[in-house]
Amino acid sequence: MALVAPIEDQSASPAVRAIYDDIRTTRKTDYVNNFWKVLANDPAALERTWATVKQVMAPGSLDPLIKEMIYVAVSITNNCEYCIHSHVAGARAKGMTPQMFDELIAVIALASANNRIANGYRIEVDERFK
């Protein structure tokens, strides 16, 4: 259960409704997910966060699927259940196959394990990597 109630369309202020409409238009959907509805309790944070998401997740040098998969990896590492579900769904919608997901999980597990080893030993970074 969320710590604050989600703001549904019918109780949203005009400013929040405008952001919801932009989310629907940008994502080509009729759905606004609970992340945005809860964040709408702070309209300034909703506006700021949505603007950043639109900018960062827009097509660019990285393919949108790659961006979603990176988001999944960070969400798994940070143990954010909501973001894991949301961005796995987003990655699947952009073409992530079950085999790609399995390989992504393997890379995340490998990196997490090796990060702990390197951090545990406090291994000095090779000069050629700097």
N, C-alpha and C positions, 0 to 999 in steps of 0.2 A: 504494500500500500504506500502510495506517495505521502510525503510529509505535508504537502499542500494539495488542495484539490485542483484538478485540471480545469482550465477555462475553456468551456465549450463555445461554439460560435454564437449561440443565442445570448450568452452573457458577456461576450467579448466587447471591449470598447472599439470604437471605429478604427483606432490605430492598430490594435491587435488584429481585428478582422482584415485590415489591409495586408498585414504580414501573412496571415493565414492564406489569403487569396494569392499572394506572391509565391508562397510555398507550393500551393496547388498548381499554379501556372508554370513555375520553374520546373517542378517535378512531373508535370503532366499527369496529375492524379486528382482525385476528388477527396483524398485522405490527408489529414493533418495528424501526425502521430503524437503520442502522449508526451514525448520529450518537449515538443513545442508548446503543447497545451499547459504543461506545468510551468515551463519557463515564462509563459504569458502572465504569470502573477507579478513579474517584474518586467513591464513592457520595454524598458530601456535595454535590459539584458537580452530580451527576446530579439529586439531589433539588431543589436550589436552582434549577437551570436549568429543570427540568420545571415546577416551581411557577410560575416567572415566565412561561414559555410559556403555560401554562394560563390565567393571569390576563390577560396582554396580548392573546393571540390569541382569547380568548373573545368571543362576540357582545357588542357594546356600541354606542356611537354610530356607529362605523364598521362597515360591512357586512363579514362575514368575507372575501368575495372581494377587497374593497378592501385589507384588511390583508395578504392574501397577495400582491397585486400590489405593494404598497409593499415588502414583504419581498423580492420578486423584484428590484425596482429597486435597493434597497440592496445586495443580493447581487451584482448585475451591477456596480454601481459599485465594490464592494470586491473584485471578481473571485474570489468564493468559488464554485468549480465545484459543490461538493456542495450548497450552499444554493440555487444557481440551479436545479439539477435537482429538488431536493426541493420547492421552493416553486412552480416552474412546474407540477409535477405536482399540488400542492395547489390552485393557482389553477384549473387545468383541471378538477379534481374539483368545484370550487365554481362552475363555469360560465364560466370565461374562454374565449372563442372565439379562433380563430386571428386574426381581425381585431383583437380587443382586444389580443392579444399583440403583433401588429405595431405597433399604435398606442402601446402601452406602450414598446416598444423605441425608437420614434421620439422619444417624450418624453424618455426616458433619454438618448439621444444628444444631443438638443437642449440639455437642461439641463447635461450634462457639458461640451459645447462652450462654451456661454455662461458657465458657471461659470469655466472656464479663462480666457476673455476678461476677465471682470470681475476675477478675481484677478490676472491678469497686469498689467492697467492699475491695479490697486488703486483702483478707482472708488469715490468717496465715496458713502455711502448717502444717498439723498434724505431730507430731514427728514420729508416726508409719509409715508414708509414706516416710520418709527420709532414 
